[in-house]
């Protein structure tokens, strides 16, 4: 039979007070109850823990050996309770964050810095990934929260963090590069470099509608899933593309970002509604506050 934590606490109190009377007062229990519990503890252990005489209460040699062990068990129990308490508050644990390539450059440093400042003991794992892998990862629970762009899929919880202009990305020196704004139809005769349709069909359905409304089908000469590669192709004069304004932080030379009239895109925080992680709820609050207080589309 193993002693319970209450008996160990009673034992430590008597040992520290060297008195059943003082220990009972400290524990706010009757001295008789305390004596009974210590007797039960000694029977359980099969050893005498205290010598009691007219001079007071002293630990036996066995009691002296048992005292540090009892304290260690109680401390471990207190530590376990503290871990649970902190976990419930979302202060510790593990959280997996996914960033779309076009959001990672400016948003990842801001998010990670803000979370680490508030929750220094929370373990964060971050990953830059494609939109299809991001959506699948959130849906299957591989990622706890992701930072992406719409449209996504049904069944995911989303929160808009920022909205920014969509821009035509033109090679430096392009005839439209000095414009404050262009209409999409101004680019009807250009060669285009875009992401593959297979990268995320919902995006391309929206693109199709917008190009249709502008009165043309883009002449796509090359496709690549990486925004950095698309920017490089634009800088090389292969074609033009369209990206969110914040993507200008990915390349500073050889390209010009010109806002497209009437077009904007949001950055959204995405998670699975059934994810009950306390840490996730705290991180959602932290990032929401961050977005309300600053322009998260500025490079971190």
C-alpha positions, -999 to +999 in steps of 0.1 A: +000+000+000+013+034-010+010+065+013-013+092+000-002+128-005-022+140+024-003+117+048+030+129+033+021+165+039+011+157+074+044+140+080+064+169+066+045+194+087+051+174+120+088+170+110+092+207+104+074+218+135+088+191+158+054+192+174+020+175+167+003+205+183+020+231+162+016+210+130-021+205+136-026+242+140-006+248+108-026+223+089-059+235+104-069+200+116-075+184+149-044+170+166-061+137+171-068+134+134-032+142+127-019+116+151-042+090+135-029+097+100+007+096+111+000+062+128-015+049+096+015+062+076+039+044+099+018+012+096+018+015+059+056+019+058+063-006+085+086+018+103+085+043+132+090+078+119+089+099+152+100+095+188+077+113+212+087+121+248+085+149+273+111+168+254+090+169+222+087+151+189+119+141+170+124+122+138+138+087+140+167+077+119+143+062+094+122+094+096+152+115+088+159+094+057+122+095+047+118+133+050+137+145+019+120+117-001+086+129+011+094+165+003+105+154-032+073+136-038+052+165-027+073+189-048+068+167-078+030+166-072+030+204-069+050+207-101+025+184-119-004+205-108+015+236-119+021+221-154-016+213-157-025+249-146-001+264-171-013+241-199-049+251-192-039+287-195-021+280-228+013+290-214+031+257-223+027+230-249+035+227-286+019+246-314+025+241-352+022+272-374+021+271-412+027+301-434+019+305-471+050+316-490+035+350-497+027+356-461+058+341-444+082+369-453+064+396-435+041+378-410+062+350-396+087+372-377+059+394-363+038+364-351+067+344-337+081+374-319+048+384-304+040+349-292+074+343-277+072+375-258+039+366-242+044+328-240+082+322-237+077+285-227+054+276-255+072+255-282+065+268-317+072+249-349+069+269-381+067+259-417+064+277-450+043+257-474+021+257-504-016+265-502-028+230-509-005+215-483-015+243-459-052+236-462-047+198-459-024+203-429-050+224-410-078+201-419-060+169-408-045+185-376-009+186-388-010+224-383-027+241-354-030+275-372-020+288-406-017+322-423-030+322-458-051+339-484-087+332-495-106+316-510-100+284-490-125+256-483-156+251-462-152+238-427-123+260-416-124+288-391-109+320-404-102+355-391-091+384-414-059+400-402-053+426-429-064+437-464-041+450-490-040+460-526-033+435-554-007+448-578+005+443-613+041+433-611+059+448-641+096+448-652+114+480-644+112+503-673+078+490-684+056+517-701+030+514-673+056+513-644+051+550-636+014+548-632-002+553-598-027+526-607-036+504-636-067+487-648-065+449-654-076+454-690-045+476-695-025+443-693-045+424-719-017+423-745+011+413-720+027+379-716+019+365-681+038+344-656+014+328-631+012+299-606+001+265-619-036+259-619-030+228-599-014+248-571-049+259-559-079+257-581-101+281-560-076+309-566-076+303-604-113+303-606-113+338-591-086+348-615-106+335-644-136+355-634-115+387-630-097+383-663-131+375-680-146+407-665-116+426-679-123+412-713-094+390-721-078+356-714-042+360-703-014+347-725+005+326-699+040+319-711+053+303-679+040+290-646+057+284-613+044+280-577+070+302-561+064+339-559+101+345-558+105+327-591+076+347-606+093+379-595+125+367-610+108+360-643+092+394-643+126+410-637+140+390-666+113+404-689+095+371-695+061+385-685+041+403-660+022+389-630-001+400-601+007+397-564-003+413-532+015+445-524+034+429-495+052+406-519+073+436-529+095+428-499+106+396-517+124+415-544+136+451-543+151+454-578+141+448-614+104+449-608+077+475-601+045+470-582+016+490-595-018+487-578-046+473-599-078+493-597-105+478-575-085+447-565-076+437-529-068+406-510-068+397-474-045+378-451-064+353-430-056+333-399-070+298-404-076+269-379-098+239-374-129+248-353-126+215-334-091+222-322-094+227-284-058+234-276-057+262-249-024+274-264-042+279-298-069+301-282-042+323-266-022+326-298-054+335-317-059+363-293-023+375-294-022+376-333-056+393-334-043+420-310-012+423-331-031+428-363-054+454-346-024+474-334-001+473-364+001+468-402+010+432-404+016+434-441+048+454-434+079+432-437+087+417-403 
